[in-house]
Amino acid sequence: MKLSTFRYLWSQACANIRRSLSPSAAAVIVIALIVLGSMLAVIRNTQSVTRDLVMSFQIVAYMAVDSSARDTEDAASSISGIPGVVGVEISTKEAELERLISRFPSYRQVISSLRTNPLADAIVVDLDSPARAADVASVVQRIDGVDEVVYGTEAAERLAACAKGLGVLSLFGTVFLVLALSLVVGSVVGLTIEYREPEIEVASLVGASHWFIRWPFILEAFLLGVLAWLVGAAVVTVMYIPAVRSFQEMMPFVSFADSPRDIAVICVQLLAISLMSSEAATIVALERALASIRKR
Amino acid sequence: MIRTIHLCKKYGNDVHALDDVNLQIRQGEFVFLMGKSGAGKSTLLGILSGRIKPTSGKAFVHGRNISRAASGTIARLRRQMGIVVQDLRLLERWTVYENIAFAMRVLERTEEQIAKRVPEVLESVGLLGREGAYPGELSGGERQRVAIARAIVNNPMTILADEPVGNLDLATAESIITTLESINSRGATVLVATHNEEIVRRRNHRVIYLERGRLRIDTGPRGLWGDSV
């Protein structure tokens, strides 16, 4: 394609954005992008919170009462080599006793009157995923000197299922919204193509190539996607920061996705969705219109 | 050159728009295609321009069988043709200049070439000075001229015009046919579908007469009055 032709097609696309039904299509995309952006923000924050909970999941291995400090260190060393273990910390029997006393201060005198410390050393194990808890625990249980392994089985399973379910839900939600957006945009773009059918017919009559006919619409869809994204992303960004801040104030112990990187990721996702849906909707509507024109 | 071999077109089961039409038109001929409404004139022009697929038979334009050509080939063939359709298909939102320039833009002509050629064509069809007007502001004859100007702007080898003088007064119709004749004199093949007998009788061009889809009369290249064209 010659540069002059591309310039002409580009100018046509810009002019059509102003004069056809494209502003209506842009408005539809903007609204859809705001809804989609809000959903992406919710998904991203839920993922962030779940990730935090998952990352903080631990199991505790209690050593036998008669095991020595050396036995505990050896066991900790063995545990740290197990796949899925991201951190190991030894809590000595003395530390465990202090913890017990601080937890039950009214029994301080009773506990202090004991001649020997009845508690055992404990090894706190951090995992990369709660889904691994059962497997890791069974391996830890077989290590010499380990008496008992404790972890919240139910909580671990729920957390793992929750994280997995959320991932699937997000994927389906996003796919559904993108399809719905494409459908709505397709209908509006279909109207703009219908409005310009005479141009397509004349272009075809004078021997225009496939691409000469398609390019103005493809460029128009690109412009439409970018313009709608600019407005949609701006609205989502402006709404996002105060919303996350107010949630952060309500729940300071939870870490929300509030970094500039998080906002940038949402905006990039919105741009991709906006361009893909406007281009896909345009191409489908255009091919339908061309097929119907060819039959006449 | 245009050639059809056993060309048939049926609409539905019973309507024979064209029935076994065989004809050959040499490059540079001026041919009137005549017949009553429904005789098959528009169908024949539609097949020759690649807008209608025949039921059977072949239609060759510039050596290619357009009736079986892919859409890309049809587009390339149309760039060597000037097509004037019955309803003209002028773009009402564009000026006369833009309507004509559009046919050149499709062929990726530069702005300089367009700026030079469009006024030339407007002058040849007698519309110089009307380039800024919109089709809605033009008379019937002027609209026909814009359609002809769009068809000839790329110097096509063949012009297919479907009723270019329909519903026009005799004087206007004469001037439009004269315009087409001047294009023909430069070597283009011109095929004009019309039922204006007065216009046809005043000239000595080849006449092909269709009746209910069948070719009834073909005067041949010697023309209506038998003289050499």
Contacts between the chains, C-beta under 8 A, distances in Angstrom:
chain1	res1	chain2	res2	distance
A	1	B	108	7.3
A	2	B	108	5.0
A	2	B	110	7.7
A	4	B	108	7.4
A	4	B	110	5.3
A	4	B	111	6.4
A	5	B	105	7.1
A	5	B	108	4.7
A	8	B	105	5.8
A	19	B	93	8.0
A	198	B	89	6.5
A	198	B	91	5.7
A	198	B	92	7.6
A	199	B	91	6.1
A	201	B	89	6.0
A	202	B	89	5.3
A	202	B	91	6.0
A	202	B	102	6.7
A	203	B	102	7.4
A	203	B	106	6.0
A	204	B	75	7.5
A	204	B	78	8.0
A	205	B	49	7.9
A	205	B	78	6.9
A	205	B	83	5.5
A	205	B	85	6.9
A	205	B	89	6.5
A	206	B	78	6.6
A	206	B	79	7.5
A	206	B	83	7.5
A	206	B	102	7.1
A	206	B	103	4.3
A	206	B	106	5.0
A	206	B	150	7.1
A	206	B	154	7.8
A	207	B	75	5.0
A	207	B	76	6.8
A	207	B	77	7.4
A	207	B	78	3.4
A	207	B	79	3.6
A	207	B	80	7.9
A	207	B	81	7.5
A	207	B	106	6.1
A	207	B	107	7.3
A	208	B	75	6.5
A	208	B	106	4.3
A	209	B	72	7.3
A	209	B	75	5.6
A	209	B	106	7.9
A	210	B	71	7.2
A	210	B	72	6.9
A	210	B	75	7.4
A	212	B	106	5.9
A	294	B	71	7.2
A	296	B	51	7.7
